Amino acid sequence: MKAKSVILPADQMPRQWYNILADIKLNPPLGPDGKPLQPEALAPVFPMNLIEQEVSSQRWIDIPEPVLDVLSIWRPGVLTRADRFEKALGTPARIYFKYEGASPPGSHKPNTAIPQAYYNKVFGIENITTETGAGQWGSALAFACSQFGLNCKVFMVRISFDQKPYRKAMMEAWGGQCIASPSTETRAGQAALDKDPDTPGSLGIAISEAVEAAVGDTSGKTRYSLGSVLNHVMLHQTIIGLEAQKQLAMINEYPDIIIGCAGGGSNFAGLAFPFIQDKINGKAIEIYPVEPKACPTLTRSPFVYDHGDTARYTPLLPMHSLGHAFVPAPIHAGGLRYHGMAPTVSQLAHEGIITPQSVSQVDAYKAGVLWARTEGVIPAPETNNALAQVVIEAQKAKEEGKEKVIVFSFSGHGLLDLTGYEKFLSGKLSDYELSDDDMAKSTAVFADFPKPQDLNSR
Ligand SMILES: *Cc1c(COP(=O)(O)O)cnc(C)c1O
């Protein structure tokens, strides 16, 4: 019998992360005065050891032993061939995926939650605040904090808090605290509630609340943690792609196409960045970040300087952005409802090294249900967006009669996010496409901000 999964022996687990900042340039983050931000200015928000990582351009960075030790609970992860899915699609393409649903919280997010908790602990921090959209990040950080004896407070976007009560229970099981955002605990939350008491909330608002709660603790023992977007988060996730490279080499395969869904960009970056090094060095490889049509950050919004949060506490970051006050349609892929995109992923899209795609919510669930009925695992709503693009590429390969190799990031399972499946299966799931009018309104907020410079890595 042919093996379905490629298993990487434990002693071959990657021991360094790949830092893409050794191979591409970014515009600097800007402070409130419009000048490049000095890293020390972030010290009230993040521990200094993580800030150093954020600005580092060293290509390889050692993974600390205690981090490897916790990651070994579920890593190395398998690389699996989706042969049943291939057969259902009748495609000559060979489809492989990195399954990140095997982590305790069920997604790729602990790949960065674990090192972030570790670096905070080493720096002497006792409490971590954060926001969560779908609840995946909040649960990942609560799990990570439990491993290193830290307190964890999570501001959860209201609509998800209501739709997904079990997420809160999960965070509490790991010893974390979870409250609905906007809340009355912060000025940013109160302001959002004053404006609209029935607001579904947004990641932008929740980030403002979590940053305020961290910076507002005068004991100096609290910091904030972000689950996506930032350079050090992308760095920690590269363990996915580094494992995949070794596993593909073991079976003499190399990808023609790489696919990952993109909310803030981290699971996509985790798989894609190690291969982007190859692409910059001349390999022909198509790399697709995929987002929902309801929140088309990379595919429709401009590359600008914008804030990462609604209350504008964060520095100006060079990124594709729908505007920091954007409140997306209530699609079920909560992890893909963010207005911005990682500066690294944005820069790569701007330079044409990666090619963003967008899919509709209904197509995403169609692909997800086909997956569940062939490969078995019920994918996270976010992962369904990647799957919809995999279907498109597999069908293209069929039309062209080409044996393409597709590798994608299976960012998580959907066992705690079944509401969208319920709606899809009863024919009640709607599609949302952002109108040009709403887009023009939401992107008006950064009209007067400085513009990023045209940098080029190739
Ligand atoms: C959070 C999340 C995402 C989106 O975040 P990225 O930083 O873009 O990876 C995608 N899939 C799952 C399962 C998630 O939990």
Ligand as a Chemical Component Dictionary entry (heavy atoms), coordinates in Angstrom:
data_LIG
# 
_chem_comp.id                   LIG 
_chem_comp.type                 NON-POLYMER 
_chem_comp.pdbx_formal_charge   0 
_chem_comp.three_letter_code    LIG 
# 
loop_
_chem_comp_atom.comp_id 
_chem_comp_atom.atom_id 
_chem_comp_atom.alt_atom_id 
_chem_comp_atom.type_symbol 
_chem_comp_atom.charge 
_chem_comp_atom.model_Cartn_x 
_chem_comp_atom.model_Cartn_y 
_chem_comp_atom.model_Cartn_z 
_chem_comp_atom.pdbx_ordinal 
LIG C1 C1 C 0 -6.904 32.687 12.021 1  
LIG C2 C2 C 0 -7.101 31.690 10.984 2  
LIG C3 C3 C 0 -6.869 31.992 9.635  3  
LIG C4 C4 C 0 -6.497 33.356 9.145  4  
LIG O1 O1 O 0 -5.337 33.915 9.690  5  
LIG P1 P1 P 0 -3.983 34.033 8.878  6  
LIG O2 O2 O 0 -3.093 34.861 9.737  7  
LIG O3 O3 O 0 -4.281 34.697 7.580  8  
LIG O4 O4 O 0 -3.472 32.662 8.685  9  
LIG C5 C5 C 0 -7.029 30.982 8.714  10 
LIG N1 N1 N 0 -7.411 29.739 9.066  11 
LIG C6 C6 C 0 -7.654 29.415 10.362 12 
LIG C7 C7 C 0 -8.079 28.034 10.686 13 
LIG C8 C8 C 0 -7.492 30.374 11.350 14 
LIG O5 O5 O 0 -7.720 30.052 12.617 15 
# 
loop_
_chem_comp_bond.comp_id 
_chem_comp_bond.atom_id_1 
_chem_comp_bond.atom_id_2 
_chem_comp_bond.value_order 
_chem_comp_bond.pdbx_ordinal 
LIG C1 C2 SING 1  
LIG C2 C3 SING 2  
LIG C2 C8 DOUB 3  
LIG C3 C4 SING 4  
LIG C3 C5 DOUB 5  
LIG C4 O1 SING 6  
LIG O1 P1 SING 7  
LIG P1 O2 DOUB 8  
LIG P1 O3 SING 9  
LIG P1 O4 SING 10 
LIG C5 N1 SING 11 
LIG N1 C6 DOUB 12 
LIG C6 C7 SING 13 
LIG C6 C8 SING 14 
LIG C8 O5 SING 15 
# 
